[in-house]
Amino acid sequence: MTPVELSRTVLRAVRRAVDEGELSVVVPVRAVVTPPGPGGCGDYATNIALQLARPAGRPARQVAEILRPHLTRSEGVADVAITGPGFLNIRLGGGAGASLVREIQRRRDAYGHGDILAGQIVPLRIPYDIRAEVVADTLVRIMATQGGRAEVRHIHIHPSCAEPAGTEPSCAEPAGTDPSQAKTHGNDPSPAEPPRTNAPQVDPARPHRLRRPRPQITTLRPTPAPEDPTPLGPDAARWALLHPASHDRPRISADHLLQRESNPLFRVRYAHARTRALTRNAAALGCTGDPGDVPEDVSGGGELVGALAGYPAVLTQAALHRAPDRLARHLVTTADALLAFQHTVLPLGDEKPSAAHRARLALAEAAGTVLAGGLSLLGISAPDYL
């Protein structure tokens, strides 16, 4: 069962509870399913009970207790536990890992893409700064994976500006304007224009029509790099600017070029190259990947399945929070799991390839697909040989 299928299963459990009169709520359109957080257990967790607690007029744990038996009886669900204030932790039955790998094989680079920003235009305003340029360029691609379209414009930001990130600085000017003629809001066509709101407005020229609300402008002002990163080369320079959170000052040093475990960029690219090498070596043994379940006691297997399953949620959060660093850090997590898992993939010594080896190979190849896709979104190459 994939995260998307499990999300539908959770919604069906809610609908059954409503139909049986146990809950009086409107069934939501979407249920968020993610790998369990600290203190959680099982394969996936959902906060649906916390989401429904207020409209149901019940404590979240009581809502979770109502939903638990409906989820437990669902096909593909082995067990459901309640943790914390009311999180439902779900352990899947057989076939969870195999279904996930099949979905990645089917969708390839489109795995993790969604429609949460479908039809939305997101205006991004950035200063003339290399880090802001790289972050905006990356967000254009990440938002496109969620159905949105980012439009980037430059603004002049005076040193005296201190507005928080996510707002339009009052002293910002669109690129190409004369500062002496700047209006109160740099992107407003006239000082008399009404304030921006998300509520529909009546068009004075056509009273029978509603003026569409303007998209909310996001001003990206990540902490600038202390020096020019371009001598590191395109891949290392982008990683140095994207991996830290926007409020952290990036570290520009030759450490990003080192081919050793202490370098996160090297680990991610090396893990991708290892998946390609496993495919080549397996072909020499006459073995091909075939999706199947990987036992929990296989080193790194459970962590790798969890990282791949969590990739769609990370893409969504990176788009919504304008935070490409979330994607970069998740790729490191995925790479570390793959590097711990890789030694179990191929037969050892005189051992013959078995169904277990083919299942592990398919899982490793799925990890390679996700790593390559994530690096591509960051604008970084994913070589097959490293």
Secondary structure, 3 states (H helix, E strand, C coil): CCHHHHHHHHHHHHHHHHHCCCCCCCCCCCCCEECCCCCCCCCEEECHHHHHHHHHCCCHHHHHHHHHHHHHCCCCEEEEEEECCCEEEEEECCCHHHHHHHHHHHHHHHCCCCCCCCCCEEEEEECCCHHHHHHHHHHHHHHHHCCCEEEEEEEECCCCCCCCCCCCCCCCEECCCCHHHCCCCCCCCCCCCCCCCCCCEEECCEEEEEECCCCCCEECCCCCCCCCCHHHCHHHHHHHHHCCCCCCCCCCCHHHHCCCCCCHHHHHHHHHHHHHHHHHHHHHCCCCCCCCCCCCCCCCHHHHHHHHHHHHHHHHHHHHCCCHHHHHHHHHHHHHHHHHHHHHCCCCCCCCCCHHHHHHHHHHHHHHHHHHHHHHHCCCCCCCCC
